[in-house]
Amino acid sequence: MITVKDNVFRLDTENTTYIFRITKFGHLEHVYYGSLLDQDDSADVMAQKSSVSIGSSICYDGSDKLYSLDNMCLEWSDNGRGDYRQSPAELKMPDDTFISDFAYLSHRIIDGSVPMKTLPSSYGGDQTLEITLKDTTSDVFLDLYYTVFEKADCITRRAVLKNESDDPLIIRRIMSMMVDLPDECFHMYTLDGGWIKEAHLHKIPVGYGMTINSSTTGSSSNRHNPAFMLASDIATEDHGNVYGFNLIYSGNHFGSAEKSGRDIVRVSAGINPHLFEWILNKNEDFETPEAVLTFSDKGFNGMSHNMHDFVNRHIVRGQWKEKERPVLFNNWEATFFDFNESKLLQLAKTAKSLGAELFVLDDGWFGERNSDEAGLGDYNVNKKKFPRGLKSFADKIREMGMDFGLWFEPEMVNPDSSLYRAHPEYAVKSPDKKPVLGRNQMVLDICNKEVRDYIVENVGRILDETGASYVKWDMNRHIAEAFSPAISNQGEFYHRYIMGLYDILSRIFDKRPHILLESCSSGGNRFDLGMLCYSPQVWTSDDTDPIERLKIQGGLSYFYPPSTMGAHVSQSPHQQTLRDTPLSTRFNVACFGCLGYELDLKYLSHEEIKEIKEQIAFYKKYRRVFQYGRFTRIRESRGKENKVIWQSTSNDGALALTGFFQTQAAAAESDDKLIVTGLRPGRYVVRTRPQRLFIKRFGGLVKHILPVELNPDGLVLRMANRFYSLTDCVEEYECSDKALKAGIPLKSQFMGTGYNENVRMLGDFGSNIYITHITTSQSRREEE
Ligand code: GLA
């Protein structure tokens, strides 16, 4: 709810309050952002008390010696008025100075969200506050938008700059939002990494000066995700104050926390000013991307729950919103470029028999694409691989009872392609320097409408011809030489590229709303809210090693719900790490996302086939909870660092699925506890999901578990492993939600003193899923 009274603006969500007010000089003073306040709590009480002038400060107006912008908490701040912290904007004003001074002019409250003209934005907000500020001496206006999402406890902010003066204005930097918060010994938490190690969580103390989270690769990047948190130093997963920030944008982003000598932390987020310059002529305006803010006093999990609700309800849209995602099979890690129709049909047949619902044909189906050195940019089907064409192949997949999906990398071109030979000018390159390549490819200049039309036409045509109902949209290199002959000011390149991308995506997919789009950029190089406005899910990482995925999916889980994360079971030892992990763990991690399989199925043993069938059947039964349940990170009660515990709870609180993962075994480890939180009051049965224990895991120890002696390296054991497996320890208990919240001790782990069915055989990389379900008698009692 938004209320305005006596120059005070108050934005309430179900559990948070945000207050700011207009000062006597028309600036917007930030008053409070945090847990919900009483309606009677006044801004005067909550605001900073400024009762003495501070030395070494600039006084804004001689009439008030205490009014120094540098020492205030603000909602927006300018250059040249005595605030030395970083301004959210660096503008060369129409009078050729860098001095601006935006003061309140008017405001209005609008029902719902206000869509943007040039960028994707959230939808379904409750109310929007639009505040118009005007520069005190020129006809330059700044509209600040605040949209409130009451149930998700989120607020979005963005700014629109309008030039109504006769002379141009040059924007060198403009943030979507800034806010000054009193410090709470904040730490900034960011999601950083690179290819195959995306979104690892890092914690940096917010010291005096700037702490920055930004990307410059042309995309939101796997180096630094746009999302970041500020948390008080006492915050834990379940307690303490945590602020979350994100940006609905897929290009270069910039987020910062700047702590001043007065212990005020200025938080900003927006387009990265790196190589950015935008010329705003008379009567033009510039929209910044929408920034998302949330706060929770219930720790990191509380913050994540808000962001998850926001993404599922206010970002992901169209027919796939809150819809269960299919279990897919993707041929990439099975075949790479080395396939033909019959090989794929064989894989598809097995995939179908295992329970897959969608077959995805990855890279290599077009042009001369037999390696990553050629073919990108071309859309003619490779006749050697598909002599009867792609439609005929897609039809065969559908005849088997699966949907058909297709990989594209439309923003790219190989120099060795028909497209490049015909239109070298379509590629992004410096006008006079030798082009630099990444993965043997160049970026297409989608600032140019002709290039966008080429992509829209060709991708659309193939989709219609093949009847594909899923698209994997890849983007496998960073932008380096940002130059486009199609635009006059090269400082606009990066932003125009992203606007071009959004234009292409809308033109292709708005009229084909049934298609499930999975965005990918060498994995999670563009895992951001901008892409999620078009693609309900993202290929999280090229790394399918489940132990690495604990860090990757775990990191992303701070901001993005499992429904957005593509997660596949692949072959072990893993392509990316050489690590050998159990099939059970590969599934147990992947099921906390949109499940897929991506491995050569022809080598699966009899036992592995049985295991995968059981996995897929189990996933389908609980898919809703895995994809849309309340995802929570559980803290191991003794602070064991070799455990990761994830829980997804059904919306009615009567069912929880816990993934209990051991990253490394520890000798003679103390008992583990299973903690299940967030259940509604009642009696519960908790049970381990049965999973197979493959005997090859035991090596020479096999003599302890089998009655016969076998050569650990011999043929007999290898054959036995294909046709015989043990059941991993299954536990079952009945107890109350309270006992589960306190944590119930689990059976002992293997410690070299013998194996029986009551010993949990985790070892390195072992894991289990526990299903906690309200008892039938309890649910019957509740119904009566
Ligand atoms: C990228 C993707 C992979 C796969 C390959 C194909 O690396 O992330 O999943 O599609 O491209 O070239």
Residues whose N, C-alpha, C, O or C-beta is under 5 A from the ligand:
A	BS01	GLA	W332 D362 D363 C520 S522 G523 D542
